[in-house]
């Protein structure tokens, strides 16, 4: 059995809670979608399901594929808040897995900064965006 040093236990609890809130946000967003679901909404749901699957399996290469895919979509739709959120979320999940896998900080830094920039854009657009605030909190936890 592994024990966590007391000084890290609060940070771990915060990260777990932040991840739970992000998951709740993704679930709530999917449930709130109007029926019938548009092709774009279906594609987004499928994309985010693949991100979650890769995260749960610890599949860093698949997360990289999904990061690249979302960033490519975003290159043609910079003002799309849903794509910005998806990009920030995917980058956050990638960064967490990279940290767990002990990928050097120099390689993780651009992933982290890109996630922060997407989150900052979302909050600049709407400072009351709860989902973006949860992402921001998780990113702050990652920085700690």
C-alpha positions in Angstrom: 0.0 0.0 0.0 1.3 3.5 -0.9 1.0 6.4 1.4 0.9 10.0 0.4 3.0 12.5 2.2 0.7 14.7 4.3 1.9 17.9 2.5 0.6 16.5 -0.8 -2.7 15.1 0.4 -4.7 18.3 0.1 -3.4 19.0 -3.4 -4.3 15.5 -4.4 -7.8 15.8 -3.0 -8.2 19.2 -4.8 -7.1 17.6 -8.1 -9.4 14.7 -7.7 -12.3 17.0 -6.9 -11.4 19.3 -9.8 -11.4 16.3 -12.1 -14.8 15.2 -10.8 -16.2 18.7 -11.4 -14.8 18.8 -14.9 -16.4 15.4 -15.6 -19.7 16.6 -14.2 -19.5 19.6 -16.4 -18.9 17.4 -19.5 -21.7 15.1 -18.5 -24.1 18.0 -17.8 -23.2 19.6 -21.1 -23.9 16.4 -22.9 -27.2 15.9 -21.1 -28.3 19.6 -21.7 -27.9 19.2 -25.5 -31.3 19.6 -27.2 -32.8 16.7 -29.0 -32.4 15.9 -31.8 -28.6 16.2 -31.5 -26.8 17.9 -34.4 -24.0 16.3 -36.3 -21.5 18.7 -34.6 -22.8 17.8 -31.2 -22.5 14.1 -31.9 -19.0 14.6 -33.2 -18.1 16.6 -30.1 -19.5 13.9 -27.8 -17.6 11.2 -29.7 -14.4 13.2 -29.6 -14.7 13.9 -25.8 -15.6 10.2 -25.2 -12.4 9.2 -26.9 -10.4 11.7 -24.8 -12.0 10.2 -21.6 -11.3 6.7 -22.8 -7.6 7.5 -23.5 -7.4 9.2 -20.1 -8.8 6.2 -18.3 -6.6 3.8 -20.1 -3.5 6.0 -19.6 -3.0 6.1 -23.4 -0.7 9.1 -23.8 -0.3 8.6 -27.6 -4.1 8.6 -28.1 -4.4 11.8 -26.0 -1.7 13.4 -28.3 -3.8 12.4 -31.3 -6.9 13.9 -29.8 -5.0 17.1 -28.8 -3.8 17.4 -32.4 -7.3 16.8 -33.7 -8.9 19.4 -31.5 -6.2 22.0 -32.2 -6.6 21.4 -36.0 -10.4 22.0 -35.7 -9.7 25.1 -33.6 -7.3 26.5 -36.2 -10.4 27.0 -38.4 -12.7 28.2 -35.7 -10.8 30.3 -33.2 -13.9 31.9 -31.8 -15.7 28.6 -31.0 -16.0 28.4 -27.2 -16.9 24.7 -27.2 -13.7 23.9 -29.2 -11.7 26.1 -26.9 -13.1 24.2 -23.9 -12.4 20.8 -25.5 -8.9 21.8 -26.3 -8.2 23.1 -22.8 -9.7 20.0 -21.3 -7.8 17.6 -23.6 -4.5 19.5 -22.9 -5.1 19.4 -19.1 -5.7 15.6 -19.2 -2.6 15.2 -21.3 -0.5 17.3 -18.9 -1.7 15.3 -15.9 -0.8 12.0 -17.6 2.5 13.4 -18.8 3.3 14.4 -15.2 2.3 11.0 -13.8 4.5 9.3 -16.5 7.4 11.6 -15.5 7.7 13.3 -18.8 10.3 16.1 -18.4 8.9 19.4 -17.4 10.3 21.0 -20.5 8.1 18.8 -22.6 5.1 19.4 -20.4 5.4 23.2 -20.3 4.0 23.9 -23.8 1.0 21.7 -23.2 0.3 23.4 -19.9 0.7 26.9 -21.4 -1.6 26.1 -24.3 -4.3 24.8 -21.9 -3.9 28.0 -19.8 -4.2 30.2 -22.9 -7.5 28.5 -24.0 -8.9 28.8 -20.5 -7.9 32.5 -20.2 -9.6 33.1 -23.6 -12.8 31.4 -22.2 -12.7 33.5 -19.0 -12.0 36.7 -20.9 -15.1 36.0 -23.0 -17.2 35.0 -20.0 -15.8 35.6 -16.5 -18.8 33.7 -15.0 -18.2 30.5 -17.1 -18.2 27.9 -14.3 -16.7 25.1 -16.5 -13.8 27.3 -17.5 -13.3 28.2 -13.8 -13.1 24.5 -12.9 -10.5 24.1 -15.7 -8.6 27.1 -14.4 -8.6 25.6 -10.9 -7.3 22.3 -12.1 -4.5 24.0 -14.0 -3.6 26.0 -10.9 -3.5 22.7 -9.0 -1.2 21.3 -11.7 1.1 24.3 -11.4 1.3 23.7 -7.6 
